[in-house]
């Protein structure tokens, strides 16, 4: 082969490669042009509403769009790219990133975008990384509960304080009294706290978080940032946590203490209250106690006592002089008063506690937090109703081939009620001797009314 043939062949190969690249680029441009035509006339999505709540006769607060029309034209057209490059999105600020993510979702509903799933995942992953790497996040707290504000199942989080301040004003129009709390993010270098903010949200049962609500926004699940405590272990001795109950209590309190009226509000409150009661009935609580005599700790953290054991519980007095047993959903709430001292935290089920109450008037769940009061008679009624429902469900399975009559149902109901009363009496008789120690924590009486907010 001659030298001319060698160089001639090389030039030919380069020319063919260039032609191939040109044709591929033309195909890409044709697809991009086709996508633009399919979405022709579709405007960039505006700032979304804060939430579905409508309030009459209030002065509207105009929210300043952080992105100019010119910048939207520049960024928005990126949704037509067949493959988004990482370098093209990493330099976008958060609002620009969320605008692009929102535009991509809106436009894809109008007409499918090429390679939508892969491009959407790139944008979403970049968004998650921003949240995960943040040293500080700004969270809206409800002044009526002292906990993160829950709005339609979501907690509101912001990456800068300015946007959070605007949101507080917007929610204020809906008669929500909120405050901004600076919380340590996952990217914080502060190692003074062993538990991060997203770990704390787990114990509150908060899984859904919305970022920059009131502006271009996105939402994610808490578990996408941090695993649940104990998720990677099989330790059966982990203390109770009750995230679902905590969430139900906060959701109920936030609704009850919201000073508004709307259609079907009583039904909404009733439904949230029943959900809370249902979770309480199936919960395991930490109860401070002292004991003398034989006692054994089981693998699941419960204390097994005998008739020879003597136990003592702290009792908290309400304003009207009634005695209530303090119980706690988790170690965080328990440690607010009983972290160090002479009391030992033991795990008890709702049914265990019902046996322990004896002459006490009921329980206070998280007395230094949500302060949910459950009188003993209501606890007994709840347990009885739950047992009846379970028995009815079992009976229904056995008699699927036989149609039950009204007489059958009445007989079953009476039998269930009698048996439930016998069960409660028997449970009480089997309990060891118990003593109570009156506790007036910090000299402050506890409220029985959910409507009264927590005072700092």
RALIN-V736996 format. One record per backbone hydrogen bond with DSSP energy under -0.5 kcal/mol. CO is the residue of the C=O (numbers start at 0). NH is the residue of the N-H. If there is no record, write none. Layout:
BEGIN
co=CO nh=NH
co=CO nh=NH
END
This chain:
BEGIN
co=1 nh=5
co=2 nh=6
co=3 nh=7
co=4 nh=8
co=5 nh=9
co=6 nh=10
co=7 nh=11
co=8 nh=12
co=9 nh=13
co=10 nh=14
co=11 nh=15
co=12 nh=16
co=13 nh=17
co=14 nh=18
co=15 nh=19
co=16 nh=20
co=17 nh=21
co=18 nh=22
co=19 nh=23
co=20 nh=24
co=21 nh=25
co=22 nh=26
co=23 nh=27
co=24 nh=28
co=25 nh=29
co=26 nh=30
co=27 nh=31
co=28 nh=32
co=29 nh=33
co=30 nh=34
co=31 nh=35
co=32 nh=36
co=33 nh=37
co=34 nh=38
co=36 nh=39
co=38 nh=41
co=40 nh=42
co=59 nh=61
co=60 nh=62
co=61 nh=63
co=67 nh=71
co=68 nh=72
co=69 nh=73
co=70 nh=74
co=71 nh=75
co=72 nh=76
co=74 nh=77
co=75 nh=78
co=76 nh=79
co=77 nh=80
co=84 nh=87
co=84 nh=88
co=85 nh=88
co=85 nh=89
co=86 nh=90
co=88 nh=91
co=92 nh=96
co=93 nh=97
co=94 nh=98
co=95 nh=99
co=96 nh=100
co=97 nh=101
co=98 nh=102
co=99 nh=103
co=100 nh=104
co=101 nh=105
co=102 nh=106
co=103 nh=107
co=104 nh=108
co=105 nh=109
co=106 nh=110
co=112 nh=115
co=114 nh=118
co=115 nh=119
co=116 nh=120
co=117 nh=121
co=118 nh=122
co=119 nh=123
co=120 nh=124
co=121 nh=125
co=122 nh=126
co=123 nh=127
co=124 nh=128
co=125 nh=129
co=126 nh=130
co=127 nh=131
co=128 nh=132
co=129 nh=133
co=130 nh=133
co=133 nh=186
co=134 nh=184
co=136 nh=138
co=136 nh=182
co=137 nh=157
co=138 nh=140
co=138 nh=180
co=139 nh=148
co=140 nh=142
co=140 nh=178
co=141 nh=144
co=141 nh=145
co=141 nh=146
co=143 nh=453
co=146 nh=141
co=148 nh=150
co=148 nh=155
co=149 nh=151
co=150 nh=153
co=153 nh=150
co=154 nh=156
co=154 nh=209
co=155 nh=139
co=156 nh=211
co=157 nh=137
co=159 nh=163
co=160 nh=164
co=161 nh=165
co=162 nh=166
co=163 nh=167
co=164 nh=168
co=165 nh=169
co=166 nh=170
co=167 nh=171
co=168 nh=172
co=169 nh=172
co=170 nh=173
co=170 nh=175
co=171 nh=174
co=174 nh=176
co=175 nh=177
co=176 nh=142
co=178 nh=140
co=180 nh=138
co=180 nh=182
co=182 nh=136
co=183 nh=196
co=184 nh=187
co=188 nh=190
co=191 nh=193
co=193 nh=195
co=195 nh=199
co=196 nh=200
co=197 nh=201
co=198 nh=202
co=199 nh=203
co=200 nh=205
co=201 nh=204
co=204 nh=206
co=206 nh=208
co=206 nh=221
co=207 nh=154
co=208 nh=219
co=209 nh=156
co=210 nh=217
co=211 nh=214
co=214 nh=213
co=217 nh=210
co=219 nh=208
co=220 nh=223
co=221 nh=224
co=221 nh=225
co=227 nh=230
co=229 nh=232
co=233 nh=235
co=234 nh=237
co=239 nh=330
co=241 nh=245
co=242 nh=246
co=243 nh=247
co=244 nh=248
co=245 nh=249
co=246 nh=250
co=247 nh=251
co=248 nh=252
co=249 nh=253
co=250 nh=254
co=251 nh=255
co=252 nh=256
co=254 nh=257
co=256 nh=258
co=257 nh=259
co=261 nh=264
co=263 nh=267
co=264 nh=268
co=265 nh=269
co=266 nh=270
co=267 nh=271
co=268 nh=272
co=269 nh=273
co=270 nh=274
co=271 nh=275
co=272 nh=276
co=273 nh=277
co=274 nh=278
co=275 nh=279
co=276 nh=280
co=277 nh=281
co=279 nh=282
co=282 nh=349
co=284 nh=286
co=284 nh=347
co=285 nh=327
co=286 nh=345
co=287 nh=313
co=288 nh=343
co=289 nh=311
co=291 nh=309
co=293 nh=305
co=295 nh=297
co=295 nh=303
co=297 nh=300
co=300 nh=346
co=301 nh=297
co=301 nh=303
co=302 nh=304
co=303 nh=295
co=305 nh=308
co=306 nh=432
co=308 nh=432
co=309 nh=291
co=310 nh=434
co=311 nh=289
co=312 nh=436
co=313 nh=325
co=314 nh=438
co=315 nh=323
co=316 nh=445
co=317 nh=320
co=321 nh=317
co=322 nh=360
co=322 nh=361
co=323 nh=315
co=323 nh=325
co=324 nh=363
co=326 nh=365
co=327 nh=285
co=329 nh=333
co=330 nh=334
co=332 nh=335
co=333 nh=336
co=333 nh=337
co=334 nh=338
co=343 nh=288
co=343 nh=345
co=345 nh=286
co=346 nh=302
co=347 nh=284
co=348 nh=352
co=349 nh=353
co=350 nh=354
co=351 nh=355
co=352 nh=356
co=356 nh=359
co=360 nh=375
co=361 nh=324
co=362 nh=373
co=363 nh=326
co=363 nh=365
co=363 nh=366
co=364 nh=371
co=365 nh=368
co=365 nh=370
co=370 nh=372
co=371 nh=364
co=373 nh=362
co=374 nh=378
co=375 nh=379
co=376 nh=380
co=377 nh=381
co=378 nh=382
co=379 nh=383
co=380 nh=384
co=381 nh=385
co=382 nh=386
co=383 nh=387
co=384 nh=388
co=385 nh=389
co=386 nh=390
co=387 nh=391
co=388 nh=392
co=389 nh=393
co=390 nh=394
co=391 nh=395
co=392 nh=396
co=393 nh=397
co=394 nh=398
co=396 nh=399
co=398 nh=401
co=400 nh=402
co=401 nh=403
co=404 nh=408
co=405 nh=409
co=406 nh=410
co=407 nh=411
co=408 nh=412
co=409 nh=413
co=410 nh=414
co=411 nh=415
co=412 nh=416
co=413 nh=417
co=414 nh=418
co=415 nh=419
co=416 nh=420
co=417 nh=421
co=418 nh=422
co=419 nh=423
co=420 nh=424
co=421 nh=425
co=422 nh=426
co=423 nh=427
co=424 nh=428
co=425 nh=429
co=427 nh=430
co=432 nh=310
co=434 nh=312
co=435 nh=437
co=436 nh=314
co=438 nh=316
co=438 nh=440
co=439 nh=442
co=440 nh=443
co=442 nh=444
co=445 nh=318
co=447 nh=449
co=448 nh=451
co=450 nh=452
END
